[in-house]
Amino acid sequence: MSTTDYDLVIIGAGPAGMTAGIYAARARMNVLLIEKAVPGGQVLITDWIENYPGFPEGISGYDLSEKMRIQAEEMELKIETAEVHSLDLSDTVKQVILKDRTITTKSLIIASGASPKKLGIGEKNFMGKGVSFCATCDGPFFKDKTVVAIGGGDTAVQESIFLTKFAKKVYLVHRRDELRAAKILQERAFENDKIEMVWDTVATGIDGFFGVEGVRVKNVKTEEESVLKADGCFIWVGILPNADFLSDDIKKDEYGFIIGDEKMQTSVPGVYVAGDVRDTPLRQISTAVGDAAIAAVCAEHYIENL
């Protein structure tokens, strides 16, 4: 095949992207990691992580990201700050189109992650100060406190139940008069004395100074407005894959997440997926790292067999 700029290009420098980069660099592949912002991804905005193996006392999201970045750089992994505008996957040689140039590569790993859907109620002002999108990550910080959970699907209900292991009270706010979650999850929520359902209600704002002190809500039927006093606010109204740059060549599920097999292979030969942008039942740092290790090794084997 014709000469390419790289053996492998990795898009996204969250835990998945950096792990894939570490594996590829250790394999002495000619690899480039592209990140449009700062290496770390969503982990950077995670205040404290207690469920990642190897850190029994926990570690801040920033520190964990830094350790990954330092390790990647010590492996002489090349990291470039740039935004991928589009991909051309029509030939064996893949083209990665940036703003100022086009890069060619034999193989690709897409690890661009996903972003929580926002409500636009001021939550960005309280990130790391009481607003969270992950009960598994942040639930322990609300021991014996009151929290507001927003949503009505499986994730919202299951995570609200999980929160009751720590919080003394969970207000579950839902805009309809019935949940969308699986019946068994609904039953568990209704049987849990710590969960109070707030039906037909939407959140309109978050109050607080140094941290969350309350969530303003409005009943969509009566239009009555009130404030739920709380120490935290968990929002589960869905997530969006960071995949705007992808063409229709790569198969996705109904929500836009990339479909990959057990080898992280997508529908395009030589293109792999890892982390939160993948169609996966669990989005955690540990699963992203596992995805990435598989993707990197499989990409190496793919290149060897070209």
C-alpha positions, 0 to 999 in steps of 0.5 A: 500500500502507499506510504502513510503519515502514521500507522495509527491515529487515535482520536480523543485523549480521555482514558481510552485514548491515552491507554490506546496510545500507551499500548501503541507506543510500547509496540513501537508503532508510528502513532499520533493521538489527537485531542481537540481540548485538554488530555483527560476528557470527562475525567478532568471534571470528576472531583474524586475517583474511588472506584479505579483499581490501584488507588485505595485512598481515591484520586482526583480526576485531574491527578489521574488524568495527569498520571496517564498523560505523563505515562503516555509522554514517557512512552514518547507518544505524540499528542497533538491538539487539533479538532477532527473535522471529518474522516475519509474511510473509502480506501484502505488508507484512511484520511483524517481531515483537520482544519489545516491539513489532512493526515493519512493512516493505516488504522484508526481508533475512535475514542472521542467519548460522550457528553452528558445532555445538559438541561441549561439550568446553570449546572455548568456553574456547579460542576464539581460543586454538587452537580454530577452525572455519575452516582457511582463516582460521586454518591459517597460524597453525599453521605447523610445528605439530601440530593435531587435526581432528575430523569425517569429512565433506567439510568436515573432510577437505578442511579437514584436507588444507588444514591440511597446507600449514602444520601438520607433522601433522594428527590427523583424529579420527572416531567411525566406522571410515570417513569420510563424505567424498567418495571423492576427498577420502578418497583425497587424505587417505589419500595425505597423509603429514601426516594420521594417522587416529584411527578410532572415536574421540571427543574428550572434552576440551581441555587447556591453560592459555594455549592448546591443549596437547592434546585428550583422546580416547576410543576408542568400541570399546575405551573406551581414553582418551588425549591427543593432544598438539597446538597447535590443535583444529579442529572440523568437525561441522557448522553450524547456521543462526540461523533459529529465528525463521523460519516455514515460509513461507520455503523451506529446504534439508534442513539449515535453510538458506534457499534463495535464487536468484541475486538472493538472493530467497527463496520469499517476494516481497520477502524476501531472504537473504545470508551464512551463513544462505543455502544456499551452497557457501562461507561466507566474509566475501567471499561474505557481502559479495557476497550482501549487495550483491546482496540490497540492490540487488534489495530496492531495485528490489523496493520501487520496483516496488511 
